[in-house]
Amino acid sequence: MRRMDHFSGITAFVTTAQLGSFTAAAERLGLTKSAVGKSVGRLENRLGIKLFQRSTRSLSLTPDGEAFLINC
């Protein structure tokens, strides 16, 4: 189960990075916005880095997020 959770976190991250929002990623993946955000959050915790810079109105990749995306 942990391995599958890891892959779902990567899928959620890549989709969010490509589409630019948790909402759009959730729609594409057939999940809730909350599920996508939590999945990305768990991935960030496992990696020990922040992948996205979040604000109330915007979402952007951090430098660590950009580097991780290149390697996905």
Secondary structure, DSSP 8 states (H G I E B T S, - for coil): -HHHHHHHHHHHHHHHHHHSSHHHHHHHHTS-HHHHHHHHHHHHHHHTS--EEE-SS-EEE-HHHHHHHHT-
